[in-house]
């Protein structure tokens, strides 16, 4: 898998601005390669037909929905969930079951707030790990009712995602 694709995946999953230094560490690449990959991503997302924008904030980068689409997608999302919470929920859905500590590594410390919201809105279930201090997070029945997805479909997505890593 090429560096551009790996950086794109990191920026999507993190859902928050990531510095070039952090991208370098996560992808095990040098800064010059990171700079080249960022240029490629800027080019990819500069098209007016793209729904996604690569944004830079304080020399950190993130992928976000272009602001002119906010009104359009507002009706498509469950009204009670923010985009960042949906990304965290999507990560849990793809993994089907994930340790909270692993989710925080993938999504950043803001995921603690997302988990709290997702628990309050009953989209996920939290269970104490038997042999550790973290918690297992998994999808609730409400998730499957709201998003009309089957466990089988999520298994297919999860196995494709794991093969690509």
mmCIF file of the C-alpha atoms, coordinates in Angstrom:
data_MODEL
# 
_entry.id   MODEL 
# 
loop_
_atom_site.group_PDB 
_atom_site.id 
_atom_site.type_symbol 
_atom_site.label_atom_id 
_atom_site.label_alt_id 
_atom_site.label_comp_id 
_atom_site.label_asym_id 
_atom_site.label_entity_id 
_atom_site.label_seq_id 
_atom_site.pdbx_PDB_ins_code 
_atom_site.Cartn_x 
_atom_site.Cartn_y 
_atom_site.Cartn_z 
_atom_site.occupancy 
_atom_site.B_iso_or_equiv 
_atom_site.pdbx_formal_charge 
_atom_site.auth_seq_id 
_atom_site.auth_comp_id 
_atom_site.auth_asym_id 
_atom_site.auth_atom_id 
_atom_site.pdbx_PDB_model_num 
ATOM 1   C CA . UNK A 1 1   ? 0.000   0.000   0.000  1.00 0.00 ? 1   UNK A CA 1 
ATOM 2   C CA . UNK A 1 2   ? 1.485   3.360   -0.974 1.00 0.00 ? 2   UNK A CA 1 
ATOM 3   C CA . UNK A 1 3   ? 2.219   6.176   1.464  1.00 0.00 ? 3   UNK A CA 1 
ATOM 4   C CA . UNK A 1 4   ? -0.528  8.476   0.134  1.00 0.00 ? 4   UNK A CA 1 
ATOM 5   C CA . UNK A 1 5   ? -3.147  5.808   0.820  1.00 0.00 ? 5   UNK A CA 1 
ATOM 6   C CA . UNK A 1 6   ? -1.779  5.124   4.317  1.00 0.00 ? 6   UNK A CA 1 
ATOM 7   C CA . UNK A 1 7   ? -1.775  8.833   5.193  1.00 0.00 ? 7   UNK A CA 1 
ATOM 8   C CA . UNK A 1 8   ? -5.280  9.207   3.830  1.00 0.00 ? 8   UNK A CA 1 
ATOM 9   C CA . UNK A 1 9   ? -6.434  6.301   6.031  1.00 0.00 ? 9   UNK A CA 1 
ATOM 10  C CA . UNK A 1 10  ? -4.758  7.806   9.117  1.00 0.00 ? 10  UNK A CA 1 
ATOM 11  C CA . UNK A 1 11  ? -6.314  11.231  8.532  1.00 0.00 ? 11  UNK A CA 1 
ATOM 12  C CA . UNK A 1 12  ? -9.737  9.698   7.984  1.00 0.00 ? 12  UNK A CA 1 
ATOM 13  C CA . UNK A 1 13  ? -9.654  7.487   11.060 1.00 0.00 ? 13  UNK A CA 1 
ATOM 14  C CA . UNK A 1 14  ? -8.171  10.063  13.410 1.00 0.00 ? 14  UNK A CA 1 
ATOM 15  C CA . UNK A 1 15  ? -10.797 12.630  12.486 1.00 0.00 ? 15  UNK A CA 1 
ATOM 16  C CA . UNK A 1 16  ? -8.661  15.424  13.907 1.00 0.00 ? 16  UNK A CA 1 
ATOM 17  C CA . UNK A 1 17  ? -5.617  17.398  12.697 1.00 0.00 ? 17  UNK A CA 1 
ATOM 18  C CA . UNK A 1 18  ? -2.383  15.351  12.655 1.00 0.00 ? 18  UNK A CA 1 
ATOM 19  C CA . UNK A 1 19  ? 1.086   16.907  12.381 1.00 0.00 ? 19  UNK A CA 1 
ATOM 20  C CA . UNK A 1 20  ? 3.606   15.876  9.735  1.00 0.00 ? 20  UNK A CA 1 
ATOM 21  C CA . UNK A 1 21  ? 5.837   14.590  12.535 1.00 0.00 ? 21  UNK A CA 1 
ATOM 22  C CA . UNK A 1 22  ? 3.057   12.316  13.830 1.00 0.00 ? 22  UNK A CA 1 
ATOM 23  C CA . UNK A 1 23  ? 2.246   11.157  10.288 1.00 0.00 ? 23  UNK A CA 1 
ATOM 24  C CA . UNK A 1 24  ? 5.928   10.362  9.852  1.00 0.00 ? 24  UNK A CA 1 
ATOM 25  C CA . UNK A 1 25  ? 5.976   8.274   13.036 1.00 0.00 ? 25  UNK A CA 1 
ATOM 26  C CA . UNK A 1 26  ? 2.686   6.482   12.331 1.00 0.00 ? 26  UNK A CA 1 
ATOM 27  C CA . UNK A 1 27  ? 3.635   5.579   8.758  1.00 0.00 ? 27  UNK A CA 1 
ATOM 28  C CA . UNK A 1 28  ? 7.328   5.032   9.482  1.00 0.00 ? 28  UNK A CA 1 
ATOM 29  C CA . UNK A 1 29  ? 8.270   7.501   6.716  1.00 0.00 ? 29  UNK A CA 1 
ATOM 30  C CA . UNK A 1 30  ? 10.604  10.477  6.413  1.00 0.00 ? 30  UNK A CA 1 
ATOM 31  C CA . UNK A 1 31  ? 9.295   14.072  6.391  1.00 0.00 ? 31  UNK A CA 1 
ATOM 32  C CA . UNK A 1 32  ? 10.166  14.618  2.704  1.00 0.00 ? 32  UNK A CA 1 
ATOM 33  C CA . UNK A 1 33  ? 8.015   11.626  1.750  1.00 0.00 ? 33  UNK A CA 1 
ATOM 34  C CA . UNK A 1 34  ? 5.232   12.960  3.995  1.00 0.00 ? 34  UNK A CA 1 
ATOM 35  C CA . UNK A 1 35  ? 5.460   16.356  2.239  1.00 0.00 ? 35  UNK A CA 1 
ATOM 36  C CA . UNK A 1 36  ? 5.192   14.687  -1.181 1.00 0.00 ? 36  UNK A CA 1 
ATOM 37  C CA . UNK A 1 37  ? 2.235   12.585  -0.069 1.00 0.00 ? 37  UNK A CA 1 
ATOM 38  C CA . UNK A 1 38  ? 0.459   15.663  1.371  1.00 0.00 ? 38  UNK A CA 1 
ATOM 39  C CA . UNK A 1 39  ? 0.937   17.416  -2.001 1.00 0.00 ? 39  UNK A CA 1 
ATOM 40  C CA . UNK A 1 40  ? -0.635  14.415  -3.747 1.00 0.00 ? 40  UNK A CA 1 
ATOM 41  C CA . UNK A 1 41  ? -3.580  14.444  -1.335 1.00 0.00 ? 41  UNK A CA 1 
ATOM 42  C CA . UNK A 1 42  ? -4.044  18.204  -1.800 1.00 0.00 ? 42  UNK A CA 1 
ATOM 43  C CA . UNK A 1 43  ? -4.195  17.622  -5.538 1.00 0.00 ? 43  UNK A CA 1 
ATOM 44  C CA . UNK A 1 44  ? -6.621  14.714  -5.140 1.00 0.00 ? 44  UNK A CA 1 
ATOM 45  C CA . UNK A 1 45  ? -9.026  16.716  -2.984 1.00 0.00 ? 45  UNK A CA 1 
ATOM 46  C CA . UNK A 1 46  ? -8.731  20.022  -4.864 1.00 0.00 ? 46  UNK A CA 1 
ATOM 47  C CA . UNK A 1 47  ? -11.335 18.929  -7.405 1.00 0.00 ? 47  UNK A CA 1 
ATOM 48  C CA . UNK A 1 48  ? -14.631 20.817  -7.085 1.00 0.00 ? 48  UNK A CA 1 
ATOM 49  C CA . UNK A 1 49  ? -16.349 17.427  -7.502 1.00 0.00 ? 49  UNK A CA 1 
ATOM 50  C CA . UNK A 1 50  ? -14.795 16.028  -4.329 1.00 0.00 ? 50  UNK A CA 1 
ATOM 51  C CA . UNK A 1 51  ? -16.915 16.026  -1.184 1.00 0.00 ? 51  UNK A CA 1 
ATOM 52  C CA . UNK A 1 52  ? -13.790 15.852  0.990  1.00 0.00 ? 52  UNK A CA 1 
ATOM 53  C CA . UNK A 1 53  ? -11.221 18.582  1.655  1.00 0.00 ? 53  UNK A CA 1 
ATOM 54  C CA . UNK A 1 54  ? -7.705  18.263  3.005  1.00 0.00 ? 54  UNK A CA 1 
ATOM 55  C CA . UNK A 1 55  ? -7.444  21.074  5.535  1.00 0.00 ? 55  UNK A CA 1 
ATOM 56  C CA . UNK A 1 56  ? -4.348  22.440  7.216  1.00 0.00 ? 56  UNK A CA 1 
ATOM 57  C CA . UNK A 1 57  ? -4.509  23.932  10.696 1.00 0.00 ? 57  UNK A CA 1 
ATOM 58  C CA . UNK A 1 58  ? -1.351  25.000  12.578 1.00 0.00 ? 58  UNK A CA 1 
ATOM 59  C CA . UNK A 1 59  ? 0.833   22.836  10.333 1.00 0.00 ? 59  UNK A CA 1 
ATOM 60  C CA . UNK A 1 60  ? -1.384  19.799  10.984 1.00 0.00 ? 60  UNK A CA 1 
ATOM 61  C CA . UNK A 1 61  ? -3.698  18.133  8.481  1.00 0.00 ? 61  UNK A CA 1 
ATOM 62  C CA . UNK A 1 62  ? -7.150  16.593  8.537  1.00 0.00 ? 62  UNK A CA 1 
ATOM 63  C CA . UNK A 1 63  ? -9.797  15.338  6.132  1.00 0.00 ? 63  UNK A CA 1 
ATOM 64  C CA . UNK A 1 64  ? -13.169 17.019  6.427  1.00 0.00 ? 64  UNK A CA 1 
ATOM 65  C CA . UNK A 1 65  ? -16.379 17.258  4.510  1.00 0.00 ? 65  UNK A CA 1 
ATOM 66  C CA . UNK A 1 66  ? -16.406 20.406  2.394  1.00 0.00 ? 66  UNK A CA 1 
ATOM 67  C CA . UNK A 1 67  ? -18.383 23.051  4.246  1.00 0.00 ? 67  UNK A CA 1 
ATOM 68  C CA . UNK A 1 68  ? -20.730 23.713  1.318  1.00 0.00 ? 68  UNK A CA 1 
ATOM 69  C CA . UNK A 1 69  ? -22.154 20.197  1.881  1.00 0.00 ? 69  UNK A CA 1 
ATOM 70  C CA . UNK A 1 70  ? -23.079 20.668  5.547  1.00 0.00 ? 70  UNK A CA 1 
ATOM 71  C CA . UNK A 1 71  ? -26.727 21.521  4.828  1.00 0.00 ? 71  UNK A CA 1 
ATOM 72  C CA . UNK A 1 72  ? -27.023 18.585  2.428  1.00 0.00 ? 72  UNK A CA 1 
ATOM 73  C CA . UNK A 1 73  ? -25.679 15.925  4.793  1.00 0.00 ? 73  UNK A CA 1 
ATOM 74  C CA . UNK A 1 74  ? -27.357 17.240  7.915  1.00 0.00 ? 74  UNK A CA 1 
ATOM 75  C CA . UNK A 1 75  ? -30.570 15.414  6.994  1.00 0.00 ? 75  UNK A CA 1 
ATOM 76  C CA . UNK A 1 76  ? -28.667 12.215  6.169  1.00 0.00 ? 76  UNK A CA 1 
ATOM 77  C CA . UNK A 1 77  ? -27.042 11.812  9.575  1.00 0.00 ? 77  UNK A CA 1 
ATOM 78  C CA . UNK A 1 78  ? -28.866 10.689  12.671 1.00 0.00 ? 78  UNK A CA 1 
ATOM 79  C CA . UNK A 1 79  ? -29.580 14.115  14.123 1.00 0.00 ? 79  UNK A CA 1 
ATOM 80  C CA . UNK A 1 80  ? -28.220 13.233  17.505 1.00 0.00 ? 80  UNK A CA 1 
ATOM 81  C CA . UNK A 1 81  ? -24.706 12.302  16.298 1.00 0.00 ? 81  UNK A CA 1 
ATOM 82  C CA . UNK A 1 82  ? -21.866 14.577  15.213 1.00 0.00 ? 82  UNK A CA 1 
ATOM 83  C CA . UNK A 1 83  ? -19.595 13.593  12.324 1.00 0.00 ? 83  UNK A CA 1 
ATOM 84  C CA . UNK A 1 84  ? -16.705 12.841  14.703 1.00 0.00 ? 84  UNK A CA 1 
ATOM 85  C CA . UNK A 1 85  ? -18.968 10.574  16.775 1.00 0.00 ? 85  UNK A CA 1 
ATOM 86  C CA . UNK A 1 86  ? -20.093 8.809   13.609 1.00 0.00 ? 86  UNK A CA 1 
ATOM 87  C CA . UNK A 1 87  ? -16.475 8.186   12.642 1.00 0.00 ? 87  UNK A CA 1 
ATOM 88  C CA . UNK A 1 88  ? -15.805 6.660   16.039 1.00 0.00 ? 88  UNK A CA 1 
ATOM 89  C CA . UNK A 1 89  ? -18.955 4.565   15.686 1.00 0.00 ? 89  UNK A CA 1 
ATOM 90  C CA . UNK A 1 90  ? -17.854 3.482   12.197 1.00 0.00 ? 90  UNK A CA 1 
ATOM 91  C CA . UNK A 1 91  ? -14.499 2.368   13.601 1.00 0.00 ? 91  UNK A CA 1 
ATOM 92  C CA . UNK A 1 92  ? -16.273 0.266   16.241 1.00 0.00 ? 92  UNK A CA 1 
ATOM 93  C CA . UNK A 1 93  ? -18.611 -1.122  13.574 1.00 0.00 ? 93  UNK A CA 1 
ATOM 94  C CA . UNK A 1 94  ? -15.764 -2.179  11.291 1.00 0.00 ? 94  UNK A CA 1 
ATOM 95  C CA . UNK A 1 95  ? -13.935 -3.877  14.159 1.00 0.00 ? 95  UNK A CA 1 
ATOM 96  C CA . UNK A 1 96  ? -17.232 -5.257  15.613 1.00 0.00 ? 96  UNK A CA 1 
ATOM 97  C CA . UNK A 1 97  ? -15.556 -5.473  19.030 1.00 0.00 ? 97  UNK A CA 1 
ATOM 98  C CA . UNK A 1 98  ? -12.648 -3.288  20.110 1.00 0.00 ? 98  UNK A CA 1 
ATOM 99  C CA . UNK A 1 99  ? -10.880 -2.438  23.331 1.00 0.00 ? 99  UNK A CA 1 
ATOM 100 C CA . UNK A 1 100 ? -11.530 1.137   24.417 1.00 0.00 ? 100 UNK A CA 1 
ATOM 101 C CA . UNK A 1 101 ? -7.769  1.654   24.787 1.00 0.00 ? 101 UNK A CA 1 
ATOM 102 C CA . UNK A 1 102 ? -7.214  0.569   21.147 1.00 0.00 ? 102 UNK A CA 1 
ATOM 103 C CA . UNK A 1 103 ? -10.008 2.864   19.960 1.00 0.00 ? 103 UNK A CA 1 
ATOM 104 C CA . UNK A 1 104 ? -8.390  5.815   21.745 1.00 0.00 ? 104 UNK A CA 1 
ATOM 105 C CA . UNK A 1 105 ? -5.110  5.040   19.961 1.00 0.00 ? 105 UNK A CA 1 
ATOM 106 C CA . UNK A 1 106 ? -6.929  4.997   16.607 1.00 0.00 ? 106 UNK A CA 1 
ATOM 107 C CA . UNK A 1 107 ? -9.232  7.984   17.143 1.00 0.00 ? 107 UNK A CA 1 
ATOM 108 C CA . UNK A 1 108 ? -7.419  10.136  19.706 1.00 0.00 ? 108 UNK A CA 1 
ATOM 109 C CA . UNK A 1 109 ? -8.401  11.296  23.173 1.00 0.00 ? 109 UNK A CA 1 
ATOM 110 C CA . UNK A 1 110 ? -11.553 13.005  21.848 1.00 0.00 ? 110 UNK A CA 1 
ATOM 111 C CA . UNK A 1 111 ? -12.970 9.508   21.443 1.00 0.00 ? 111 UNK A CA 1 
ATOM 112 C CA . UNK A 1 112 ? -13.601 9.389   25.218 1.00 0.00 ? 112 UNK A CA 1 
ATOM 113 C CA . UNK A 1 113 ? -16.329 12.005  24.681 1.00 0.00 ? 113 UNK A CA 1 
ATOM 114 C CA . UNK A 1 114 ? -17.609 10.135  21.615 1.00 0.00 ? 114 UNK A CA 1 
ATOM 115 C CA . UNK A 1 115 ? -17.840 6.897   23.606 1.00 0.00 ? 115 UNK A CA 1 
ATOM 116 C CA . UNK A 1 116 ? -19.772 8.680   26.357 1.00 0.00 ? 116 UNK A CA 1 
ATOM 117 C CA . UNK A 1 117 ? -22.236 10.080  23.783 1.00 0.00 ? 117 UNK A CA 1 
ATOM 118 C CA . UNK A 1 118 ? -22.582 6.761   21.947 1.00 0.00 ? 118 UNK A CA 1 
ATOM 119 C CA . UNK A 1 119 ? -23.268 4.991   25.252 1.00 0.00 ? 119 UNK A CA 1 
ATOM 120 C CA . UNK A 1 120 ? -25.840 7.599   26.316 1.00 0.00 ? 120 UNK A CA 1 
ATOM 121 C CA . UNK A 1 121 ? -27.588 7.248   22.949 1.00 0.00 ? 121 UNK A CA 1 
ATOM 122 C CA . UNK A 1 122 ? -27.378 3.454   23.236 1.00 0.00 ? 122 UNK A CA 1 
ATOM 123 C CA . UNK A 1 123 ? -25.507 2.869   19.949 1.00 0.00 ? 123 UNK A CA 1 
ATOM 124 C CA . UNK A 1 124 ? -22.758 0.863   21.679 1.00 0.00 ? 124 UNK A CA 1 
ATOM 125 C CA . UNK A 1 125 ? -22.321 -1.455  24.643 1.00 0.00 ? 125 UNK A CA 1 
ATOM 126 C CA . UNK A 1 126 ? -19.390 -1.282  27.069 1.00 0.00 ? 126 UNK A CA 1 
ATOM 127 C CA . UNK A 1 127 ? -18.186 -4.361  28.978 1.00 0.00 ? 127 UNK A CA 1 
ATOM 128 C CA . UNK A 1 128 ? -15.288 -4.721  31.416 1.00 0.00 ? 128 UNK A CA 1 
ATOM 129 C CA . UNK A 1 129 ? -12.322 -6.666  30.065 1.00 0.00 ? 129 UNK A CA 1 
ATOM 130 C CA . UNK A 1 130 ? -11.761 -9.879  32.066 1.00 0.00 ? 130 UNK A CA 1 
ATOM 131 C CA . UNK A 1 131 ? -7.964  -9.801  32.124 1.00 0.00 ? 131 UNK A CA 1 
ATOM 132 C CA . UNK A 1 132 ? -7.230  -6.091  31.977 1.00 0.00 ? 132 UNK A CA 1 
ATOM 133 C CA . UNK A 1 133 ? -8.266  -2.586  32.869 1.00 0.00 ? 133 UNK A CA 1 
ATOM 134 C CA . UNK A 1 134 ? -9.823  -1.504  29.581 1.00 0.00 ? 134 UNK A CA 1 
ATOM 135 C CA . UNK A 1 135 ? -13.369 -2.072  28.335 1.00 0.00 ? 135 UNK A CA 1 
ATOM 136 C CA . UNK A 1 136 ? -14.679 -3.933  25.309 1.00 0.00 ? 136 UNK A CA 1 
ATOM 137 C CA . UNK A 1 137 ? -16.850 -1.779  23.059 1.00 0.00 ? 137 UNK A CA 1 
ATOM 138 C CA . UNK A 1 138 ? -19.334 -3.368  20.688 1.00 0.00 ? 138 UNK A CA 1 
ATOM 139 C CA . UNK A 1 139 ? -22.449 -2.434  18.761 1.00 0.00 ? 139 UNK A CA 1 
ATOM 140 C CA . UNK A 1 140 ? -25.883 -2.394  20.360 1.00 0.00 ? 140 UNK A CA 1 
ATOM 141 C CA . UNK A 1 141 ? -29.189 -3.578  18.977 1.00 0.00 ? 141 UNK A CA 1 
ATOM 142 C CA . UNK A 1 142 ? -30.145 0.083   18.448 1.00 0.00 ? 142 UNK A CA 1 
ATOM 143 C CA . UNK A 1 143 ? -27.175 0.474   16.083 1.00 0.00 ? 143 UNK A CA 1 
ATOM 144 C CA . UNK A 1 144 ? -28.423 -2.342  13.855 1.00 0.00 ? 144 UNK A CA 1 
ATOM 145 C CA . UNK A 1 145 ? -31.995 -1.000  13.920 1.00 0.00 ? 145 UNK A CA 1 
ATOM 146 C CA . UNK A 1 146 ? -30.933 2.584   13.139 1.00 0.00 ? 146 UNK A CA 1 
ATOM 147 C CA . UNK A 1 147 ? -28.439 1.842   10.385 1.00 0.00 ? 147 UNK A CA 1 
ATOM 148 C CA . UNK A 1 148 ? -30.115 -1.269  8.932  1.00 0.00 ? 148 UNK A CA 1 
ATOM 149 C CA . UNK A 1 149 ? -26.806 -3.145  8.654  1.00 0.00 ? 149 UNK A CA 1 
ATOM 150 C CA . UNK A 1 150 ? -26.327 -6.826  9.317  1.00 0.00 ? 150 UNK A CA 1 
ATOM 151 C CA . UNK A 1 151 ? -23.511 -8.472  11.229 1.00 0.00 ? 151 UNK A CA 1 
ATOM 152 C CA . UNK A 1 152 ? -22.665 -10.389 8.053  1.00 0.00 ? 152 UNK A CA 1 
ATOM 153 C CA . UNK A 1 153 ? -22.234 -7.178  6.053  1.00 0.00 ? 153 UNK A CA 1 
ATOM 154 C CA . UNK A 1 154 ? -19.994 -5.675  8.742  1.00 0.00 ? 154 UNK A CA 1 
ATOM 155 C CA . UNK A 1 155 ? -17.936 -8.888  8.779  1.00 0.00 ? 155 UNK A CA 1 
ATOM 156 C CA . UNK A 1 156 ? -17.312 -8.528  5.044  1.00 0.00 ? 156 UNK A CA 1 
ATOM 157 C CA . UNK A 1 157 ? -16.228 -4.900  5.478  1.00 0.00 ? 157 UNK A CA 1 
ATOM 158 C CA . UNK A 1 158 ? -14.051 -5.763  8.475  1.00 0.00 ? 158 UNK A CA 1 
ATOM 159 C CA . UNK A 1 159 ? -12.299 -8.608  6.689  1.00 0.00 ? 159 UNK A CA 1 
ATOM 160 C CA . UNK A 1 160 ? -11.586 -6.397  3.650  1.00 0.00 ? 160 UNK A CA 1 
ATOM 161 C CA . UNK A 1 161 ? -10.233 -3.623  5.895  1.00 0.00 ? 161 UNK A CA 1 
ATOM 162 C CA . UNK A 1 162 ? -8.004  -6.021  7.830  1.00 0.00 ? 162 UNK A CA 1 
ATOM 163 C CA . UNK A 1 163 ? -6.594  -7.514  4.600  1.00 0.00 ? 163 UNK A CA 1 
ATOM 164 C CA . UNK A 1 164 ? -5.668  -4.060  3.321  1.00 0.00 ? 164 UNK A CA 1 
ATOM 165 C CA . UNK A 1 165 ? -3.669  -3.160  6.432  1.00 0.00 ? 165 UNK A CA 1 
# 
